[in-house]
Amino acid sequence: MRNKLNKFNTLVWVILIGILISRIGTSMMVPFLSIFLTSHIGLSYSMTGFIVGASYLAYVFGGILGGVLSDKYGRRFILSFSLLSYAITFFLIAFVSVLSVSTFALIVSLSIINLIAGFNRICIESLGQATLADISTNKQKVTIFSLRYTFANIGNAIGPLLGAVIGVSGKLEGFYLTGALCLIYFVVFTLFSGNMSSSIPQKLEKSLNISNIAKVFLKDKSLCHFICGGALVYLVYVQQQATFGQIIMKRMGDTSLFTLLLTINAVTVILLQMPISKYFLKNRSYMSSMKIGCAFFTIGFIGIAFSGTSTYFYIISEVIFTLGEILILPVSGLFIDKIAPPSLRSTYFGAMGLQYFGRAIGPFIGGIIFQNFNDINTLLFFAILSLIPMILYYKGDSTEQKLIRENALYEVK
């Protein structure tokens, strides 16, 4: 195993370490943003969902725009610029939150800042994954993409605990600390990626644009089913950050249990993601794995709905929910890489961002439902919704197998 890791391109480790550092910071604040907006600023659940969702709205087309900009200005420059801009948005949120302005102005300002944050984050995610795919061999990709997800979740495990220990999670000071940690990622990447362009194989790749993605989306049925199913998956998955915390805050009166669940989520991914992924990816298709993951989401939602004030039931339900996450989210990048022709890799990774539409509207939908119905009905609604992507993944499963056998997909004329 050590020999395999030593053979990785240095740039792989730069990106992985950067992900670890930034996730420690973002996991201290992003999951607690909705709690901060409702408890400290006094916004309604629906408006809080609107602001939180603004970040994910940028994911929808941010990957496409990021790809276009990287074609024009270079991937290293856009990645560096996005890392710096992302760090600045956390300082801006803290600054705007203490201004004496009207509620409307506050909502608009925070929504715009969060929109910019989302654009920068999706650029970092999509271009980072495309870079990892470019600088790794086919045999290395499963390991590298698994490590990417593991490093992210190590950061996700450390962040909430660190935030709780030093007392900044969901508080104003947390935004400044998160911004500082994201700046560290920017500095590390900028210093060690000077030879990035020479590290990436030069491939003839079609320009990334809306027209290309529209053609690919309409012609590639496997991609179409994946995107539609993924949009629904992200709509329900984002409730872990959008409504779980508010429901637990309402039930328990503080955020300590929510912090514990976030840590358990991350630790579960760290311990189980690689063995589970390797087993399922060896014995099942990507979409088959994602179908099973949807079932775990449903069970997890039901468990949390009826956990009441029992910490143990919450923990068990969170572990089940996390198993669903393990079987779905890490597979996305691998699935896109496998079905994408070399000349359309950026287009396919850009199209992947369309599934984030569900993540964009998820917090707002969750906020409206929670504002008008009780917590149990809110969670049961999303439990039922988690089953619908299984149908789309089922339809896409046979298409995926056909495309894999052909070993090539449509070229955009």
C-alpha distance (Angstrom), angle and dihedral (degrees) to the residues before:
residue distance angle dihedral
M1 . . .
R2 3.79 . .
N3 3.82 90.9 .
K4 3.81 90.0 52.7
L5 3.80 91.6 51.5
N6 3.82 92.0 48.1
K7 3.79 90.2 56.8
F8 3.81 93.3 60.8
N9 3.79 118.6 111.0
T10 3.83 110.9 -99.9
L11 3.79 88.9 -121.0
V12 3.80 88.9 63.1
W13 3.80 90.3 62.2
V14 3.80 91.8 44.7
I15 3.80 90.4 57.2
L16 3.82 94.4 42.2
I17 3.82 93.5 50.2
G18 3.78 90.5 45.1
I19 3.80 90.4 52.5
L20 3.81 89.8 51.2
I21 3.81 93.1 51.6
S22 3.80 96.0 45.7
R23 3.81 94.2 44.7
I24 3.79 91.0 55.0
G25 3.79 86.6 59.4
T26 3.79 100.6 40.4
S27 3.81 94.1 45.8
M28 3.80 88.7 58.8
M29 3.80 91.9 60.6
V30 3.81 117.2 11.1
P31 3.85 95.8 67.9
F32 3.82 88.7 46.3
L33 3.80 96.0 47.0
S34 3.81 94.2 96.0
I35 3.82 90.4 49.8
F36 3.82 90.1 48.4
L37 3.80 91.9 51.4
T38 3.81 95.2 47.9
S39 3.81 101.4 35.6
H40 3.81 102.7 34.1
I41 3.80 102.7 28.0
G42 3.82 98.5 28.4
L43 3.81 101.0 -128.6
S44 3.81 121.8 155.3
Y45 3.81 122.2 -102.1
S46 3.79 92.3 -109.3
M47 3.82 94.6 49.3
T48 3.78 89.8 45.7
G49 3.79 88.8 52.7
F50 3.80 89.8 49.4
I51 3.81 92.4 53.7
V52 3.81 94.0 44.6
G53 3.80 90.7 46.2
A54 3.80 91.8 53.1
S55 3.78 89.2 72.4
Y56 3.78 92.1 54.7
L57 3.81 92.8 43.7
A58 3.79 87.1 68.5
Y59 3.80 88.7 57.0
V60 3.81 90.7 68.5
F61 3.79 96.9 68.6
G62 3.78 100.4 5.1
G63 3.80 91.9 88.5
I64 3.79 90.7 53.1
L65 3.81 93.8 47.9
G66 3.79 90.7 44.5
G67 3.80 89.7 54.0
V68 3.80 91.9 49.8
L69 3.80 91.3 49.3
S70 3.81 91.7 46.8
D71 3.81 89.7 53.3
K72 3.79 89.7 53.0
Y73 3.81 103.3 37.1
G74 3.80 103.3 20.3
R75 3.79 131.3 -94.0
R76 3.80 94.9 -102.9
F77 3.81 93.6 54.3
I78 3.83 94.1 47.9
L79 3.80 92.1 46.3
S80 3.81 91.3 49.9
F81 3.80 92.9 45.5
S82 3.82 91.6 48.2
L83 3.81 92.0 49.9
L84 3.80 91.7 51.6
S85 3.81 93.8 44.9
Y86 3.80 91.7 47.4
A87 3.80 90.9 54.7
I88 3.81 91.7 49.6
T89 3.82 92.7 53.8
F90 3.82 91.0 65.5
F91 3.80 90.9 54.8
L92 3.81 89.2 48.5
I93 3.82 93.0 51.8
A94 3.80 89.8 53.8
F95 3.81 91.6 47.1
V96 3.82 95.9 48.1
S97 3.82 93.3 44.9
V98 3.81 92.4 66.2
L99 3.81 96.9 45.5
S100 3.80 118.9 112.4
V101 3.79 98.5 -123.1
S102 3.79 136.3 129.8
T103 3.78 120.3 -80.3
F104 3.79 90.4 -112.4
A105 3.82 92.6 52.8
L106 3.79 90.3 47.0
I107 3.81 92.7 51.6
V108 3.81 92.4 47.4
S109 3.81 93.2 46.7
L110 3.80 95.1 47.6
S111 3.80 91.1 44.9
I112 3.82 92.0 53.4
I113 3.81 92.3 46.4
N114 3.79 91.1 47.8
L115 3.81 89.9 47.8
I116 3.81 89.7 55.0
A117 3.81 90.0 46.1
G118 3.78 90.4 53.1
F119 3.79 92.7 49.7
N120 3.78 91.4 51.9
R121 3.78 93.4 46.1
I122 3.81 95.1 50.9
C123 3.80 89.8 48.2
I124 3.79 88.7 53.0
E125 3.81 91.8 46.8
S126 3.81 99.7 44.6
L127 3.80 98.4 38.8
G128 3.79 90.5 42.8
Q129 3.81 91.6 53.4
A130 3.79 92.0 45.4
T131 3.81 89.1 51.6
L132 3.81 92.2 49.6
A133 3.80 89.8 50.2
D134 3.81 91.1 49.8
I135 3.81 97.4 49.6
S136 3.81 98.2 43.2
T137 3.77 131.9 74.7
N138 3.81 122.4 -120.4
K139 3.82 90.5 -103.3
Q140 3.80 91.5 51.4
K141 3.81 98.2 48.4
V142 3.81 99.6 81.7
T143 3.81 90.4 49.1
I144 3.81 94.6 44.1
F145 3.80 95.5 47.0
S146 3.81 89.6 46.2
L147 3.81 90.1 49.9
R148 3.79 89.6 48.9
Y149 3.79 90.6 56.2
T150 3.82 91.7 42.5
F151 3.82 93.4 50.7
A152 3.80 89.6 48.9
N153 3.77 90.7 52.9
I154 3.79 94.0 46.1
G155 3.78 84.7 59.1
N156 3.80 89.8 45.2
A157 3.81 89.6 53.2
I158 3.79 95.3 48.2
G159 3.81 96.8 42.2
P160 3.82 102.4 64.1
L161 3.82 92.3 42.7
L162 3.79 92.5 47.6
G163 3.78 90.6 46.7
A164 3.81 91.1 50.4
V165 3.82 93.8 46.7
I166 3.79 94.4 50.9
G167 3.81 91.8 36.1
V168 3.80 102.1 -122.0
S169 3.83 104.5 112.1
G170 3.79 109.2 119.6
K171 3.81 91.1 2.6
L172 3.79 133.6 108.1
E173 3.81 94.4 -107.2
G174 3.80 89.8 58.8
F175 3.79 92.0 67.6
Y176 3.81 91.7 57.4
L177 3.80 92.6 48.8
T178 3.82 91.8 47.0
G179 3.79 90.7 50.5
A180 3.80 90.3 50.9
L181 3.82 93.1 51.6
C182 3.80 91.4 48.6
L183 3.80 88.0 51.9
I184 3.81 88.2 56.5
Y185 3.82 89.7 56.9
F186 3.80 88.8 50.8
V187 3.81 92.1 51.5
V188 3.83 94.0 45.6
F189 3.80 92.7 48.8
T190 3.80 94.3 45.1
L191 3.81 93.2 49.5
F192 3.79 97.2 47.0
S193 3.80 103.3 35.0
G194 3.79 98.5 66.6
N195 3.81 91.6 116.2
M196 3.80 93.8 42.1
S197 3.79 95.4 118.6
S198 3.80 91.5 54.6
S199 3.82 91.0 47.5
I200 3.79 93.1 58.8
P201 3.80 116.5 77.9
Q202 3.78 111.0 -117.8
K203 3.81 106.1 -117.1
L204 3.74 130.8 174.9
E205 3.78 99.8 -111.2
K206 3.77 127.2 173.9
S207 3.78 116.6 -120.5
L208 3.78 115.6 -93.0
N209 3.79 112.8 -118.3
I210 3.79 142.5 139.0
S211 3.81 92.8 -97.9
N212 3.81 92.9 54.8
I213 3.78 93.1 47.6
A214 3.82 92.8 47.1
K215 3.82 90.7 52.3
V216 3.79 93.2 46.6
F217 3.81 92.3 45.4
L218 3.82 92.6 52.5
K219 3.81 96.0 43.8
D220 3.81 100.7 39.6
K221 3.81 105.4 67.5
S222 3.79 92.7 -178.0
L223 3.81 90.6 57.5
C224 3.81 90.5 44.9
H225 3.82 93.1 54.6
F226 3.79 90.6 44.2
I227 3.81 93.3 52.6
C228 3.82 95.3 45.6
G229 3.78 92.6 45.8
G230 3.79 90.8 45.2
A231 3.81 92.0 52.6
L232 3.80 90.2 58.3
V233 3.80 92.2 42.8
Y234 3.79 91.6 54.0
L235 3.80 90.8 46.0
V236 3.80 89.9 60.9
Y237 3.81 96.9 33.5
V238 3.81 93.8 56.1
Q239 3.81 89.2 61.5
Q240 3.79 86.1 80.2
Q241 3.80 87.1 70.8
A242 3.81 99.1 26.5
T243 3.82 106.3 45.3
F244 3.82 110.1 3.3
G245 3.79 91.9 74.9
Q246 3.80 94.1 47.1
I247 3.81 92.9 47.1
I248 3.81 92.2 48.9
M249 3.81 90.3 44.7
K250 3.81 88.8 53.9
R251 3.80 92.9 47.2
M252 3.81 99.8 40.4
G253 3.80 104.1 25.9
D254 3.83 96.7 -127.5
T255 3.81 142.2 46.7
S256 3.82 100.0 -110.6
L257 3.81 94.9 101.5
F258 3.80 91.4 45.1
T259 3.82 89.4 52.4
L260 3.80 89.3 50.7
L261 3.82 92.1 50.6
L262 3.80 92.2 50.1
T263 3.78 89.5 52.7
I264 3.81 92.3 46.7
N265 3.79 89.0 49.8
A266 3.79 91.6 54.1
V267 3.81 95.7 42.0
T268 3.81 91.1 49.6
V269 3.79 89.8 53.2
I270 3.81 91.5 47.9
L271 3.81 93.1 51.0
L272 3.79 101.1 37.9
Q273 3.78 109.1 23.4
M274 3.79 99.1 84.5
P275 3.84 98.7 43.4
I276 3.82 93.4 42.4
S277 3.81 93.2 45.3
K278 3.79 92.9 48.1
Y279 3.79 92.0 48.9
F280 3.80 95.7 47.7
L281 3.79 95.7 40.1
K282 3.80 89.2 51.4
N283 3.79 95.2 48.9
R284 3.80 105.1 27.3
S285 3.77 140.9 37.6
Y286 3.79 120.2 -100.9
M287 3.79 93.9 -107.1
S288 3.81 92.0 46.5
S289 3.80 88.1 56.6
M290 3.80 90.6 49.9
K291 3.82 91.9 50.4
I292 3.80 90.6 57.1
G293 3.80 89.2 46.8
C294 3.81 90.5 57.7
A295 3.81 89.9 56.1
F296 3.81 90.3 53.7
F297 3.82 89.5 50.6
T298 3.81 89.8 55.4
I299 3.81 93.4 49.2
G300 3.80 90.7 46.6
F301 3.82 93.1 52.6
I302 3.80 91.6 48.7
G303 3.80 90.9 49.0
I304 3.80 93.8 51.4
A305 3.81 90.9 45.2
F306 3.80 91.4 61.0
S307 3.81 100.0 32.9
G308 3.79 91.6 99.4
T309 3.80 106.3 178.2
S310 3.81 96.9 -27.2
T311 3.80 110.3 122.0
Y312 3.82 91.6 -164.9
F313 3.81 93.6 55.7
Y314 3.79 90.1 49.2
I315 3.81 90.6 52.3
I316 3.82 93.5 48.7
S317 3.80 91.3 47.0
E318 3.80 92.0 48.3
V319 3.81 91.4 51.8
I320 3.81 90.1 51.5
F321 3.80 90.7 47.7
T322 3.80 89.6 49.7
L323 3.81 91.4 53.0
G324 3.79 86.5 60.3
E325 3.79 89.8 51.0
I326 3.82 91.0 50.7
L327 3.79 91.9 52.4
I328 3.82 94.6 48.9
L329 3.79 117.9 26.6
P330 3.84 103.0 48.2
V331 3.82 89.4 48.3
S332 3.80 94.2 61.2
G333 3.80 97.8 78.5
L334 3.81 92.2 43.0
F335 3.79 91.6 49.4
I336 3.80 92.6 50.9
D337 3.79 92.1 46.2
K338 3.81 91.7 50.7
I339 3.79 97.8 50.4
A340 3.82 97.2 37.6
P341 3.82 118.7 98.0
P342 3.85 111.0 -130.7
S343 3.81 90.5 -113.4
L344 3.81 92.0 55.0
R345 3.80 102.4 39.7
S346 3.82 95.5 117.3
T347 3.81 90.3 45.9
Y348 3.79 92.2 53.1
F349 3.81 94.4 45.6
G350 3.82 88.0 47.9
A351 3.81 91.1 50.5
M352 3.80 87.7 52.5
G353 3.80 87.2 71.2
L354 3.82 91.1 67.1
Q355 3.80 89.9 76.8
Y356 3.80 88.6 64.8
F357 3.80 89.0 75.3
G358 3.80 85.0 87.4
R359 3.78 89.9 52.8
A360 3.80 89.7 50.5
I361 3.80 97.3 53.9
G362 3.82 94.7 32.8
P363 3.82 98.2 84.0
F364 3.82 92.1 46.4
I365 3.82 92.9 47.8
G366 3.79 90.6 45.2
G367 3.80 90.9 49.2
I368 3.82 93.3 50.6
I369 3.80 93.1 47.6
F370 3.80 93.2 46.1
Q371 3.80 90.4 46.8
N372 3.82 92.2 54.3
F373 3.82 103.3 30.8
N374 3.78 135.4 40.3
D375 3.79 123.3 -92.2
I376 3.83 95.7 -102.4
N377 3.81 94.0 53.1
T378 3.80 90.3 46.1
L379 3.80 92.0 55.6
L380 3.82 93.6 42.8
F381 3.80 89.9 52.9
F382 3.79 90.4 57.8
A383 3.81 91.2 42.8
I384 3.81 89.5 60.5
L385 3.80 92.1 42.2
S386 3.82 89.3 55.3
L387 3.81 90.0 67.1
I388 3.81 96.1 59.6
P389 3.85 96.4 72.6
M390 3.81 87.9 59.2
I391 3.82 88.6 70.9
L392 3.80 92.3 52.1
Y393 3.79 92.5 46.0
Y394 3.81 89.8 49.0
K395 3.80 90.6 54.8
G396 3.77 92.0 45.7
D397 3.80 94.6 47.3
S398 3.80 96.8 76.5
T399 3.81 91.0 42.6
E400 3.81 90.3 53.2
Q401 3.79 91.9 52.6
K402 3.79 91.4 50.2
L403 3.79 92.0 50.6
I404 3.80 92.5 47.2
R405 3.82 90.2 53.1
E406 3.77 90.5 50.9
N407 3.83 88.6 48.4
A408 3.79 91.7 -151.4
L409 3.77 136.8 68.3
Y410 3.74 135.5 -154.5
E411 3.78 119.5 -57.9
V412 3.78 116.9 -139.5
K413 3.78 108.6 -119.1
